[in-house]
């Protein structure tokens, strides 16, 4: 387990890439379950939405990431990289969610949001976007700028989808 955490940590520092992930579909399933649990916990700390809506937001986000990643890899003829790419994306999200957890807990315990905590959280989200673009750059054999465009477009697509189908989620 420590080796896997170190691998995701090195990925988050741009020292490893998705090609360094093991090809292990059962491990991908474990990461997916851990990701769903962590996303539920993080979302519960950030908002007071009902559990059904939190689960729907998670599944919409997961569906979009999976669909876009699969389509991009298929377009480039690189579907053999799907397991490692998804492991890298989920593992990165898990790692940064664990780092963000204390920030969310402190902000939740405070009477009102603390600007420095919000700033640190924004930096973590920005870092995640940067590493996701790196993952797409390496997985798809595209330029770093195109990897960033894909990661940023996916973020925008997720917000647009949530705004269209669940606007109350974004208003809270």
Secondary structure as UniProt FT lines:
FT   HELIX           2..12
FT   TURN            13..14
FT   HELIX           18..20
FT   HELIX           25..46
FT   HELIX           51..75
FT   TURN            76..77
FT   HELIX           79..81
FT   HELIX           82..109
FT   HELIX           115..140
FT   HELIX           144..165
FT   HELIX           167..170
//
